[in-house]
Every structure is written in structure tokens, then in C-alpha cells.
Amino acid sequence: MANKTKMTANTAIFVFVFLLLFSIPNSRANNIVDAPIPNYLAVVIKRTQKEIQRINKAFDNSKSNNTIIYKNSKSFIRNNTANKINVANKDSKKNLINTTAKNYTNTTIVNPLDLPTLTNNVNLLYKMGYLPFYAQKVDNKTGIVIWQWDTKIVPSKLALLTPKSLQSILYKSAINHFLNDMGLNSNIESRMDISSLLENEYKNHWQSSKPFVWVLINQKLPERLKVWQNGNWLIESNCNTGVDHLTPDGNFIVYVRYKYFTMNGIFPINDKPYHDPNVPYVNFFNGNNAIHGFPRHAYGYPQSAGCVELPIKIAKRLYRYLYVGTLVTIIN
């Protein structure tokens, strides 16, 4: 491609010279005495040859650079961006760097009594893979904490849950995940020195069994379930929630999971008992409310007795990402 471009450039220069020469007025026809044509041609040819050498050298350098750039497509993108920045003025360069280089940050005012313990524990949970953010800067006088996230974009509903105390549900969900990985029941949290346990396990190079995910369920029709991880929506699907508003809005933590579970109860619309054996991929998050697979003719509107139902293939895929401690947010 570079050789073809080089030939095109050379051809263009010679065409320019050719046209230039033929545009010189005919001295004999106009009886005008000019400088000798051979000397003029010699100067033009000499300049043309220098210009060809300069362009060939430029194309050779470009070809060499392209060989390096194309080894890594990401480098190619960055180099192109850099070239655009060099053309722009200093202000636009500064703005572009600010918007592309930094990840998302937000601030909360933390309860002064919880401040040192919360920020220390969150940072340990972050280092072990249980949370996607850490305390970047802490003002002990005001309680203001700047939280640095791993991604550039964070959903607003999730950002609102950034911890303000040891009772914040996003923090507690990570603690539950950690304790479950350790084989401990989350009910003993209040009777344990969580900070010391986190410190010890971090020193022992403990890491989360699964990366952080967040589940968002929107009951606005058509009802949808989405799963967020590391800046991306991994799963999006229509779902069914409970009739008569039996699926509550709020933030919840998955507390137990079953690959298959038998469900019994009374359906609220007709008061008829139901018995559903081997319901697949069950994740309980609020009493008897669970996210699970269930066969239906259609999805996207209230049909269940309070659970969040998914097509079985989607539920199976979801089950691989979820864990005890997963944070579930239900809105609308």
C-alpha cells in the first residue's frame, strides 16, 4: 500500500512539472526573449528530484512506523488519537486527556465513627477483588471520602449505593461474599472482628471466588433484568416479577442459592396451591423472593407469586456469575 502511494505521489509531481512547462508562454510566438529553456529545465528537474527524494523518505518512515503500530491494534488507536491531539489546540488536548484517561470517582460523607474502619476494610475488599472501587482520598476532619472506581462509567443507581457507613448495603454485600468464600455464615459478622480477618486473609493472598457483579431489575414494562460487571452489561433479558406488586422495590443481598429447588405456596390471584419441583438456578434475595429460571410462553410482565422469573437458558448463564452476597436492586 505504501509503495503504491509512493508511485502515485511521484506521478503527481511529474504531471505538475509537465503542466508547468506547457503553461510557459511560447517566446517565439510572442516575440519575447526569455532565459534559455535548457537552464530553466535543469533547475526544475533538480528541484523535482529533491522533492521526490524527500517524499520517498517520508513514505519509507511512514511504512516503518505502520509496521510497528499494526502489531498492536490498541497501540494503533492510541497513536491515531495522539496525532489528532497534536493538531488540536492546547485546551482541546487537555479536555480530551481528562475525559479519556480518568476512571469514575464520586464522594460520600462517611459517619465519623465508621470512617477509619470502613475505608480500611473497603480498600482490603477491593484488593481482594470483592469491590470495584477504593477510598482514594480521606478527609478525617470532614468525613468526606473520594472513591475511585475501576471503570469510566458507573450506573447512577449503583453509584448512589457507595458506602456512607458500615451499614451501607454495598459494603455489607461484599462482606457477605467474603464470609461465604471463607465458609463462614454472614450472621456471625456482628460477633467477629471483620477488620482483623480481612487483614489476615489479605496477607495470605486471599482472592475473591468471583468478580463483583450487580443485578438491576426494572419493573417498568417490559420488565427487564440486567447484570453489570466492570463497566459492561453482561446480561440483559426480559423477566417476570410478581403479580399485585409482590416483588418489592429496594436493594437486597443474595443470601442462599440452589441449582434446583422445589417451590410450594398459594398463588395470590386465585388462592390455588402450587407445587413446582426442581425449579432451576435459584438465587434467594429477600425472604421467599428469588431470581430463577421458569418456563413461560412470554416474559416481560408480572406473572409470578413474587419471584423474578427468567428463560431457563438465561437463568443458567446468570447462575454462573452470581454468588452469595450479590447485590440486587429493584426499581419502578
Order of alpha helices (4+ residues) and beta strands (2+ residues): alpha-alpha-alpha-alpha-alpha-beta-alpha-beta-beta-alpha-alpha-alpha-beta-beta-beta-beta-beta-beta-beta-beta-alpha-beta
